[in-house]
Amino acid sequence: MAKILVGKYEGSIYEEGNGYTGALSLGFGPDGKRRRLKRKGRTKEQVKDKLIKAVDDLEQGIKEERNHTVEKAVNALLVHLAKQGKSEATMNTYRGLAHHHIINKIGKTKLTDLTADDVEKWLDECAENMTTQTLKIVHGLLRRSIRLAERRDKVGRNVALLVDTPHGKRPTRRSRSLSLAQATKLLHTAEDPRHRLGAYVILAIVSGLRTEELRALTWADVDLNNKVVYVLRSDRDGGDTKTKKSRRGIAIADMAVDALTALRKRQAAEKLQAGDAWQGHNLVFCKENGAPYTDDDVLRRFRRLTKAAGIGESWVPRELRHTFVSIMSDQGVALEKISDLVGHSDTRTTQTVYRHELRPIVTTGAEKMNVIFNNQKTRSA
């Protein structure tokens, strides 16, 4: 047994098992019991280094938890973000990314043992099958997890800050928009009552609403008599969006009014049949028992519709919004008006997000849509 002195603390290092254990005496606690700090390692030098670091952390006020893993840190962040009021859609995205790419790969690593080299190696592996944008989100989640642990004195420094996010090697899938002919086919198919998501698709194409806005829409937000829906600007990080200022009313085309009217009657019958099993969220778009749709529910039902319309199964719901912008631009609606219709605060955002849908020369929503698709119906009749 070798006696050692680390700072003002006396202790010893002794053989134990296949390596060495070091112990420092920290005096007595309020309960009268002796307080000791222990660290293990393969060599005496390794143990002494760990003891020196532990004492440094102790003197800096860091209550280092030896078993506080990356997984625990990430889960703590997810709880913290949920309490901050992040939307369920955002939290589902974060949980999925955190579980598949952080917890499954480096979750068991102790936070105090994690090095910048570990983080760099992990990011390089993720980059093989990830887009740059997703990689930034995943790296950001790890950085924020360790920062929260650092703030709570669980760890001394944030090693994830020492590593730059690499470029992902998987190309980003660019959003597309349906052509007018494709949109007309899809609208015609969506009118078939066999497709439960039909009204959702119709309203998305003729209004340009976001998928998260559509999923959150309640019947209290729908005024069928005046042909208007009211939406709150969709949840985004970094700001309170649920204010009177962010609520906007959108006039909707006749075909959307007809589809919503039919859907309301259908839901009334389903509610009566379900009885006590009905989940009373008052959602416009929901499952047969009133339960909310998940992202996967919407995607699965949406692709059934696009397949039935004969336009393939590679489309995603957000591209209906791109389609709205494309058709508006094609019909000569001014950029400023398109910006207003899609709920952007300025045209710069519209130009950035929908640059592929906007035409080089651009000269209101519900009125245009009525004319456009009524003409298409007449031609196909």
C-alpha positions in Angstrom: 0.0 0.0 0.0 1.4 3.4 -1.0 0.6 6.6 0.9 -0.3 9.6 -1.3 -1.2 13.3 -0.9 -3.5 15.0 -3.4 -3.9 18.6 -2.6 -4.8 18.8 1.1 -6.2 15.2 1.1 -4.3 12.2 2.4 -4.9 8.7 1.0 -3.4 5.5 -0.3 -3.3 3.3 -3.4 -3.4 -0.4 -3.0 -3.8 -3.5 -5.2 -7.3 -4.8 -5.7 -8.5 -7.4 -8.1 -6.7 -7.1 -11.5 -5.7 -3.5 -10.8 -5.4 -0.8 -8.2 -7.7 1.2 -6.0 -7.0 4.7 -4.7 -8.8 6.2 -1.7 -8.6 9.7 -0.3 -10.0 10.8 3.1 -12.2 13.9 2.8 -12.9 14.1 6.6 -16.3 13.7 8.2 -19.7 14.5 6.9 -22.6 16.2 8.9 -23.8 12.8 9.9 -20.4 12.0 11.6 -19.5 9.4 9.0 -16.1 9.4 7.3 -16.2 10.6 3.7 -13.9 8.8 1.3 -13.3 9.3 -2.4 -12.3 6.2 -4.4 -11.1 5.6 -7.9 -10.0 2.4 -9.7 -7.5 1.8 -12.6 -5.2 -0.7 -14.1 -2.0 1.1 -12.9 -1.1 3.3 -10.0 -0.4 6.2 -12.3 -3.9 5.9 -13.8 -5.5 5.8 -10.4 -3.5 8.8 -9.2 -4.5 10.8 -12.3 -8.2 10.0 -11.6 -7.9 11.1 -8.0 -6.2 14.4 -9.0 -9.1 15.1 -11.5 -11.7 14.2 -8.9 -10.2 16.6 -6.3 -10.1 19.4 -8.9 -13.7 18.8 -9.7 -14.5 18.7 -6.0 -12.8 22.0 -5.4 -14.7 23.6 -8.4 -18.0 22.5 -6.9 -18.6 19.7 -9.4 -20.6 16.9 -7.9 -19.3 14.3 -10.3 -21.4 11.2 -10.6 -19.3 8.3 -11.7 -22.2 6.4 -13.1 -23.8 9.4 -14.9 -23.8 8.1 -18.5 -24.4 9.8 -21.8 -27.8 8.0 -21.9 -28.8 9.6 -18.5 -27.6 13.0 -19.7 -29.6 12.8 -22.9 -32.7 11.6 -21.2 -32.4 14.5 -18.7 -32.2 16.9 -21.6 -35.4 15.4 -23.2 -37.3 15.8 -20.0 -36.0 19.4 -19.6 -37.0 20.3 -23.2 -40.5 18.8 -22.7 -41.0 20.9 -19.6 -40.0 24.0 -21.6 -43.1 23.4 -23.8 -41.6 22.0 -27.0 -44.4 20.6 -29.2 -45.1 16.9 -29.2 -44.0 16.7 -32.9 -40.6 18.3 -32.0 -40.2 16.0 -29.0 -40.9 12.9 -31.0 -38.3 13.9 -33.5 -35.7 14.6 -30.8 -36.5 11.3 -29.0 -36.2 9.3 -32.2 -32.8 10.9 -33.1 -31.5 10.6 -29.6 -32.4 7.0 -29.2 -31.2 5.7 -32.5 -28.1 7.8 -33.0 -26.8 8.7 -29.5 -28.2 6.3 -26.8 -27.8 3.2 -29.0 -24.2 4.1 -30.0 -22.5 5.9 -27.1 -25.2 5.8 -24.4 -23.4 3.5 -22.0 -20.3 5.6 -21.9 -19.8 7.4 -18.6 -20.0 11.1 -19.1 -16.7 11.6 -17.2 -15.0 9.1 -19.5 -16.2 10.6 -22.8 -13.5 12.3 -24.7 -13.4 14.7 -27.7 -11.9 11.8 -29.7 -14.9 9.6 -28.8 -17.3 12.3 -30.0 -15.3 12.8 -33.2 -15.3 9.1 -34.0 -19.0 8.8 -33.3 -19.9 11.8 -35.5 -17.7 10.4 -38.4 -19.6 7.1 -38.1 -23.0 8.9 -38.1 -22.0 11.0 -41.1 -21.8 7.9 -43.3 -25.6 7.5 -43.4 -26.9 10.9 -42.4 -27.5 14.3 -44.0 -25.6 17.3 -42.8 -28.7 18.9 -41.4 -29.6 15.8 -39.4 -26.1 15.5 -38.2 -26.2 19.0 -36.9 -29.3 18.3 -34.9 -27.9 15.1 -33.4 -24.6 16.8 -32.5 -26.6 19.7 -31.0 -28.5 17.3 -28.8 -25.3 15.8 -27.4 -23.9 19.3 -26.8 -27.0 20.4 -25.0 -27.2 17.2 -23.0 -23.6 17.7 -21.7 -24.1 21.4 -21.2 -27.1 20.6 -18.9 -25.1 18.1 -17.0 -22.3 20.6 -16.7 -24.8 23.2 -15.4 -26.0 20.7 -12.8 -22.4 20.0 -11.8 -22.4 16.4 -13.1 -19.3 16.9 -15.3 -16.4 19.3 -15.5 -16.4 20.3 -19.2 -18.3 19.8 -22.4 -16.1 17.8 -24.7 -18.8 17.9 -27.5 -18.0 21.6 -27.9 -14.4 20.7 -28.9 -15.5 18.9 -32.1 -16.9 20.5 -35.3 -19.9 18.9 -37.0 -18.7 17.1 -40.1 -20.6 17.1 -43.4 -23.0 14.2 -43.8 -22.4 11.9 -46.8 -26.1 11.2 -47.4 -27.6 13.8 -49.8 -30.5 15.8 -48.6 -33.7 15.0 -50.3 -35.0 18.1 -52.0 -38.8 18.7 -51.6 -40.8 18.6 -54.7 -44.1 19.9 -55.8 -46.9 18.2 -57.7 -47.7 19.5 -61.2 -51.1 20.9 -61.8 -52.1 17.7 -63.6 -50.8 15.5 -60.7 -52.6 17.8 -58.1 -55.8 17.5 -60.0 -55.6 13.7 -60.1 -54.8 13.6 -56.3 -57.7 15.9 -55.5 -60.1 13.8 -57.6 -59.0 10.7 -55.7 -59.2 12.5 -52.3 -62.9 13.2 -52.9 -63.5 9.4 -52.7 -65.0 8.8 -49.2 -63.1 5.6 -48.9 -60.0 7.6 -48.2 -60.2 8.9 -44.7 -57.3 11.4 -45.2 -59.0 12.9 -48.3 -60.2 16.1 -46.6 -56.7 16.6 -45.1 -55.1 16.4 -48.6 -57.7 18.7 -50.2 -57.3 21.3 -47.5 -53.5 21.1 -47.7 -53.4 21.6 -51.4 -55.9 24.5 -51.6 -54.7 26.4 -48.5 -50.9 25.7 -48.1 -51.2 24.9 -44.4 -48.3 23.1 -42.8 -48.7 19.5 -41.9 -48.3 20.3 -38.2 -51.0 23.0 -38.5 -53.4 20.5 -40.1 -52.8 17.9 -37.5 -53.5 20.4 -34.7 -56.6 21.8 -36.3 -59.8 21.6 -34.2 -63.4 22.1 -35.2 -63.4 25.2 -33.1 -60.9 26.6 -35.7 -63.2 25.9 -38.6 -66.0 28.2 -39.8 -67.7 26.4 -42.6 -70.5 29.0 -43.0 -67.9 31.7 -43.8 -65.5 29.3 -45.5 -62.6 30.2 -43.2 -60.1 28.2 -41.0 -58.1 29.8 -38.2 -54.6 28.5 -37.4 -51.9 29.4 -35.0 -48.5 29.8 -36.4 -46.8 26.4 -36.1 -44.6 25.7 -33.1 -40.9 26.7 -33.7 -38.0 26.8 -31.3 -37.1 30.0 -29.6 -40.4 31.9 -29.4 -43.9 32.0 -28.1 -46.0 31.5 -31.2 -49.4 31.0 -29.5 -50.4 34.6 -29.4 -53.3 36.5 -30.9 -50.9 38.1 -33.3 -49.8 34.8 -34.8 -53.4 33.5 -35.3 -54.5 33.9 -38.9 -57.7 33.2 -40.8 -57.5 31.6 -44.2 -60.3 31.6 -46.7 -60.7 28.1 -48.2 -61.9 26.9 -51.6 -65.3 25.4 -52.1 -64.0 21.9 -52.5 -62.3 22.1 -49.1 -65.6 23.3 -47.6 -67.4 20.3 -49.1 -64.8 17.8 -48.0 -64.8 19.2 -44.4 -68.6 19.2 -44.3 -68.7 15.5 -45.3 -65.9 14.7 -42.8 -67.8 16.4 -39.9 -70.9 14.2 -40.7 -68.7 11.1 -40.8 -67.1 11.9 -37.5 -70.5 12.5 -35.8 -71.6 9.0 -36.8 -68.2 7.5 -35.6 -68.5 9.3 -32.3 -72.0 8.0 -31.7 -70.9 4.5 -32.6 -67.7 4.7 -30.4 -69.6 5.9 -27.3 -67.3 6.1 -24.2 -64.3 4.9 -26.3 -64.3 8.2 -28.3 -61.3 10.3 -27.4 -62.6 13.9 -27.2 -59.8 16.0 -28.7 -62.2 17.8 -31.1 -59.6 17.3 -33.8 -60.6 17.8 -37.4 -58.3 15.1 -38.7 -58.1 12.1 -36.4 -58.4 8.3 -36.2 -61.7 6.5 -36.1 -61.9 6.7 -32.3 -61.0 10.4 -32.2 -57.3 9.8 -31.3 -54.7 12.1 -32.9 -52.7 11.1 -35.9 -49.0 10.5 -35.6 -46.5 11.5 -38.4 -46.4 7.9 -39.4 -50.2 7.6 -39.5 -50.5 10.6 -41.9 -47.6 9.4 -44.1 -49.0 5.9 -44.4 -52.5 7.0 -45.3 -51.2 9.8 -47.6 -49.1 7.3 -49.7 -52.1 5.1 -50.1 -53.9 8.1 -51.6 -51.0 9.0 -53.9 -50.8 5.4 -55.1 -54.5 5.3 -55.8 -54.2 8.5 -57.7 -51.5 7.0 -59.9 -48.7 9.4 -59.0 -46.5 7.0 -57.1 -45.7 6.4 -53.4 -42.6 8.6 -52.9 -44.4 11.8 -52.0 -44.5 13.2 -48.4 -47.3 15.4 -46.9 -45.2 18.5 -46.6 -44.9 18.6 -50.4 -48.5 19.6 -50.6 -47.5 23.0 -49.2 -44.8 23.2 -51.9 -47.5 22.4 -54.4 -49.7 25.2 -53.2 -46.8 27.7 -53.6 -46.0 26.4 -57.0 -49.5 26.6 -58.3 -50.0 30.1 -56.9 -46.8 31.2 -58.5 -47.7 29.6 -61.8 -51.0 31.5 -61.8 -49.2 34.8 -61.4 -50.0 35.5 -57.7 -47.6 38.1 -56.3 -44.8 36.9 -54.0 -46.0 39.2 -51.2 -49.4 37.6 -51.4 -48.0 34.1 -51.4 -45.9 35.0 -48.3 -49.0 36.2 -46.6 -51.0 33.1 -47.5 -48.4 30.6 -46.2 -47.9 32.6 -43.0 -44.4 34.0 -43.5 -43.5 37.3 -41.9 -41.6 38.4 -45.0 -40.9 37.4 -48.6 -37.3 36.5 -47.9 -38.4 33.4 -46.0 -40.7 32.4 -48.8 -38.0 32.9 -51.4 -35.5 30.8 -49.3 -37.8 27.9 -48.4 -39.7 27.7 -51.7 -37.1 28.9 -54.2 -37.6 25.9 -56.4 -41.4 26.4 -56.6 -41.4 30.2 -57.3 -41.3 31.2 -60.9 -38.8 33.9 -62.1 -41.7 36.2 -63.1 -44.5 36.5 -60.6 -47.3 39.0 -61.3 -56.0 35.3 -53.8 -55.8 32.0 -52.6 -59.3 30.6 -52.4 -60.7 32.4 -55.4 -57.7 31.3 -57.6 -58.1 27.7 -56.4 -61.8 27.6 -57.2 -61.1 28.8 -60.8 -58.1 26.6 -61.4 -59.6 23.3 -60.3 -63.1 24.0 -61.6 -61.5 24.5 -65.0 -59.6 21.2 -64.6 -62.8 19.4 -63.8 -64.5 20.8 -66.8 -61.7 19.7 -69.1 -61.7 16.2 -67.7 -65.5 15.8 -67.8 
